[in-house]
Amino acid sequence: MSFWDRLRGDAHTKGLKRFEPMVPEINAFEPALRALSDPELKGKTAEFRAKLAGKEGEEEKAVLSAIVPEAFAVVREAARRTLGQRHFDVQLLGGMVLNSGAIAEMRTGEGKTLVATLPAYVNALSGRGVHVVTVNDYLSRRDAVWMGQIYDALGLSVAVINHEASFIYDPSHRAAEPGAGLPAGAASPSDPLDKERDATGGFKVVHEFLRPVSRREAYRADITYGTNVEFGFDYLRDNLEYSADKLRQRPFNYAVVDEIDSILIDEARTPLIISAPARDAEGTYRQFASLVAGFSEDKAEEGGPAGDYTVDEKHKSISLTPAGIAKAEKSLGIDNIYTDAGIKFVHHLETAVKAKALYRKDKEYVVKGNEVVIVDEFTGRLQPGRRWSEGLHQAVEAKEGVAIQQESRTYATITYQNFFRMYPTLSGMTGTAATSSEEFYKVYGLDVYVVPTNKPVVRLDKNDQIFRTEAGKFKAIARRVKAAHDKGQPVLIGTVSIEKNELLSQFLKSEGVPHTMLNAKPEYAEREGETVAQAGKKGAVTIATNMAGRGVDIKLGGNPNTPESYEEVKGLGGLFVLGTERHEARRIDNQLRGRSGRQGDPGETQFFVSLEDPLMRVFASDMLKNMMGRLGMPEDEAIEHRMISRALESAQEKIEGFNFDARKHVLEFDDVINQQRSSVYARRRTLLTGSLDEVEAELLSVVGAAGAAGTEGTAASSRPAERAPLRSAQTARTLDAAAPSVPSPAAIVEKKYAEFGRDAFLAAARIVLLQTIDMYWVEHLEVMDYTRGSVNLRAYGQRDPLVEYKKEGLRLFKEMQAAVSGQVARLLPNIVPVQNGVPAKTDIQKEAEAITAGGGTGAASAAAGPGPAASAEPGRNDLCPCGSGKKYKNCGLKDTDEHRQRMAGK
């Protein structure tokens, strides 16, 4: 903290003053609550809900605000009785920050999991549901079982959403395992499972308390734990459904995001995408992977050999050299790869080089079975179901020689930024948020408050040690770890990748240091919680990728520990955390440091870096590099100076700013499509869940717009359509004027009513409207994706790409809406209620249902069957029946005599 911050008071801590008077209020309820029986304490929930009954909006907020002190006191008493843990006063402060819709920065080991129970309980009282968002499935199950006993004691239901599974907390449930010998009924203090949970609940999931349920049932619980990925994908899946009773989620109410910096900043770079296979280009990817296998990096500027491509590590991009282009053209037999005839190859060539030069096995990805699985660069965890876009994932698969997944077509997509901004109240907690407070406020409107620790921090953070080479750094690390291990001090080593994790393991083995490894590989990841929980044992040495085990407490002496084991390790200096290199974001480094020194324990942290590390190679000053070279220092001898550490932190700050600008730029473009998405999804939800009257109004709006477009030109399609009653004379005149020589849409609807009955026809029309909206929305997403790539070129003409994208996006969206109206008007004569009132499914509906039925991944697969069409006219992307060999929408013969003759002959 700077001198001026200390003088004025840090803005992140000053804001806490408004919450401090509430702490004595909460404490004042404690004596009376301790005197209550368990049923009487549970009765407080019904009492609070009675006060909220019938209240909405500002009135409901006022009642909730009034009951917060007593409600917090009730949760604390329930926690004391069930977990044996009583919230500290600073934890009450953290709970108030979360309840206000802000971010609480609380150091590692301060009990954030317990803090979340306070606002979750208060906001669940309205009955509209609370989402507690975690970074992985394991933590969502652990927290639901561990904290579930608090909510259950207060009469609230708790559920878990996991990848392809969902559960509800049920203390009477027992897994039907042979020989379990466990009685049914509520858990009690004498229950062996309850005792196991009390001892190991902080790092081990006692699954017997979780009963499998449907996703819909899980979302109807008062409090639902789950990952950001699953909440986001379920939102997208719900907007692909064709039956209201299959909808999973309720309208959003309140969310607490655990490790909010990881979820809303680090993972926000990659949007959520639901897609289905579109076309097969496996041979092309393999051809280009083979072509670039012999390419080499150009080192001419560094005095090395010339090559075929250059790499920009700072921007993570590649550029082909003239030699590389010539080599590719010769191999492909093309005179100029950039001509129209060969332009499709440019993308494949650049993607193949990018896969070769920038994406390394066991760092950015691992090969598991016969597929490439992405490794999260911030947490080191595997991300099954996530795929790189624009053919990059297929290029990596071709490089590794594994099965190439088909290219896919996007059916639904959303960024985390726009997903989480849909919650009326959003809050979060983490150990490191202050350094990114600007981004949290500008993007999400969230303030950051730094909550003080329960006990003063006495951890010793040493200056970085700088080495000339990476090999020298690892030798020094191995010696330092051996010295700590020999005296019994536990060591936690943080690495940035699986590759470095395994390399360091070899150095430790050469020094004879026994150690435990933890990275994203399945053999280690499955026991992540238990491995990290025991990192504080005497003599333990644990090598973990950056944030592996995040959310699990490390207690000195082991978890659970004894007073003797705790004091012994405390006397040895506590946990020593050693970072093997600096990360681009200071938050990640601070998270690693924070694993040591919990709750006033002693501890020590230090980073070992080399001039060959990516951050140092790109940002370290030439003066430092030259000085270490001139001095002729041995590779395993270090320089240690606070000035160098400050220079590194300054470089990190610049990178954070650069990354923030990049994410902000992406978000500005996504905001354009987000407005359109909100409009389409709202219209779709009205059709899906609305009454037949609402379906009728939507149908009239659509065919009314089509009729107006037919008489007044395309400009009229942008005007709001008249939503008058069906038999309105004004509407009939407007629609009849559209085409006097043929039946008007209104007349066709009247005829259908008479023929099939209003209810049966509108039930069929509901599905046709949904199918049509989905078909054109999927195509619109594809067009917008291409548009985004093309507008960047307009910067050369001194035009702002974002402004151009907004203009193009608005025009394309209006065209899509007009196309939907025209298609529905053309389909009207052919809509026939069949199959119990539901028309035959189109390809788009079959694919959507296949995606939503899968339930698990974003890269969902759905085979498009040949199902019956609702109209005799071919789809826009079908081959034209005239025999031209082009898609129907691109057929150049359309509206010509030749085309009509060909079609007539079919």
Buried (B, 14 or more C-beta within 10 A) or exposed (E): EEEEEEEEEBBBBEBBEEBEEBBEBBBEBBEEBEEBEEEEBBBBBEEBBEBBEEBEEEEBEEBBEEBBBBBBBBBBBBBBBBBEEEBBBBBBBBBBBBBBBBBBBBBBBBBBBBBBBBBBBBBBBBEBBBBBBBBBBBBBBBBBBBBBBBBBBBBBBBBBBBBEBBBBBBBEBBEEEEEEEBEEEEBEEEBEBBEEBBEBBBBBBBBBBBBBBEBBBBBBBBBBBBBBBBBBBBBBBBBBBBEEEBBBBEEBBBBBBBBBBBBBBBBBBBBBBBBBBBEEBBEBBBBBBEBBEEBBBBEEEEEEEBBBBBBEEEEEEBEBBEBBBEBBBEBBEBEEBEEEEBEEBBEBBBBBBBBBBBBBBBBBBBBBEEBBBBBBBBBBBBBBBBBBBEBBBBBBBBBBEBEBBBBBBBBBBBBBBBBBBBBEBBBBBBBBBBBBBEBBBEBBEBBBBBBBBBBEBEBBBEBBBBBBBBBBBBBBBBEBBBBBBEEBBBBBBBBBBBBBBBBBBEBBEEBEBEBBBBBBBEEBBEBBBBBBBBBBBBBBBBBBBBBBBBBBBBBBBBBEBEEEBBEBBBEBBBBBBBBBBBBBBBBBBBBBBBBBBBBBBBBBBBBBBBBBBBBBEEBBEEEBBEEBEEEEBEBBEBBEEEEBBEBBBEBBEEBBEEBBEEBEEBBEBBBBBBBBBEEBBEBBBBBBEBEBEBBBBBBBBBBBBBBBBBEEEEEBBEEEBBEBEBEBEEBBEBBBBBBEEEBBBBBBBBBBBEEBEBEBBBBBBBBBBBBBBBBBBBBBBBBBBEBBEEBEEBEEEEEEBBEBBBEBBBEBBBBBBBBBBBBBBBBBBEBBBEEEBBBBBBBBBBBBBBBBEBBBBBBBBBEBEEEEBBBEBBBBBEBBBBEBEBBBEEBEBBEEEEBEEBBEEE
